[in-house]
Amino acid sequence: MEENNISICYSFVDNSHSMDAFVFTNCQWEVAKLIQELAESLDVKIKIEVSSIEEGSVIQKIKLLFNSETKTVGASIILSALTACLITPLGELLTKDSELEELNKENIEADINLKKAQTKKIETEIRILEVEEKKLNEQKDEVVKVIDSIKDKVDTNTKVIKRISNFYESASKEPKITSITINNNINQHIIKRDDFEKHILISDNLEPKIIEDAVIEIVSPVLKKGSYKWRGIYNGEQISFYMKSNEFKTKVQVGDIVFKNGDCIKGELEIERKIDNSGEIKIISYSINQVDEYITNGSAIATDEGLKNRRKKQANMAQLDLFSNIEDDTE
């Protein structure tokens, strides 16, 4: 198997060569899981090994072993993606378009330059390595294509983001650590302790997911006043949700609207979510913010707030069309 290494050096304020065992173990675990998530996202087969710990503060060496089926470009991408994830603040990680691409280009360029330097002595070797260089240039093209999809995968992969955050959060619990050095044998990057917080999630809560025109079959409405959850079926799954439309809730409670088997409501559904410690997205709660229609016996009946919402949307669309026509006239 082909081998690629990356080392993580923990520097200490007292120049010692030891650290808290639980902190080190947690950091080691998070890095291993981060590598695993990146490899799975990029569909690269990989084996992770750890070398013996060295002094010089504490140096953790990680071996990434790629089988013969894995292309060399896969190794470069994993190393570069891992380095970029560990050195880039989370706020920037979600906005940088070229960070990973540049790191991967440096890896490929370094390979090409090394090959060139070794071929100056013998003419025949130069010709051979020119062929290799051509292959590497082809790999560069492949890298660029793959990198185009890496950012989207990393940005949307909450497991990757959470693993990065967990790593720095664990490291910050060791008061002796002054900095962490990431070395992938081509580039070396130092992250100072004061910057650890830039790599840690401020909150595990995600932005609420808003779904308009969501249809929920009502299983159990709430007829009693108070903050009780309704029960219904959404996308084939039974859910419990808060009814935040006071107008609709009141009509149900006073008996103006009576539900029968199979009746549904249609409106704006808000889903509160958070990331758990392993990066999985967990749903905290469901809420119906407004009810536009309730459906009974196959007929949809618009609510007052639904009609207001529809008129508001129509007015907004008319306004957009007006501005569009004005821009066309000025061209």
Steps between C-alpha positions, in 0.01 A plus 500: 500500500618854425576709807444869569567667835373797691624606843332706770734658755367633830729770643494579871563805712744312727697324221397162643435184301177377655132596504168391647426148376126558455557820300756327275275197449200721414706706254636183339147359468358817341781521242452133407124549462560819298725307259238228476222750420713670231593166344135391490391835355761469224444126450865416576595168662743560784658338807609716793797410721674689780879497545668506839476833680815714484639759737544861404192602687268215391496402133223279368587339165219360291554267205242494223526175305342483156451171317611447140151580374519852640654753262788718615274799453277356771784513750580861411137603534454335840819653643418843364136486608602387850760778527254762375235383746737518797658839420200694367264676746147362468364839392743509210469132417145563386600789272842412355460372146863428413671395826489129428574547132814702570626248754448215257671691219799550731514125561493418129746778411737375771486152348575639153792717619653209690478278195661768284793545741569127499504472119764758408786248506383250244329581173300183489368555852390849399295357217347244732418759759356734241246228439443485876467879507238479232314249716533729800363791296209279407460427870496876564205530265335218688575674831336822383187310399487316830573815702201674344283257693711483819397838641130421464556162664694652791262794541197275518669220696413585858703200618820657361421838656417341836818288504714811442319677782534200734875478433571860597254493787681196641843662451385816676437296816876445542628828654861414414444513121619826344467399134438211263718444191355317200765353265411297190865471379447780249352783705518585869235708675493623860169566675549710816287437805334841471363386163353168621162665557482587129482127429233421760127518432335774706173307507387153399166641384443526126289756317135390511378332183190672363269301272215685332183322391578202725205261523441321831226245561354566843504204738429679826419874531523677837169633627630625834671835546871485574830408340413145402617321189275389219565169326493441128658322203752684282671330204380164626645546849311573821611825662409711800486873435413833656209693348619862497209636297285648774223578251469139385553356848216715639257389228577137581461555874162676468371236256489707181730241340446130574743241371395164360712201405732589213466879531817700437641849541730685261732776612847609606694232688808595704747228598747575781824300467836459673825308450579227750854419618567269204379755245162339432210739445227448758150651485409687818144601421237565233275807494222620272542878482189564291221296343407603147241228436332209670393209283188301580312249281751577221413871493750773594360788706713814523544658842495876561876507560545282190312754287707785649819309428391432140417869439836600648685262266304627200582862594870413532498327161324798340761732649783286363336498156468882517870544579587253224296699246663828610848349454403373153377847399826665610719263299 
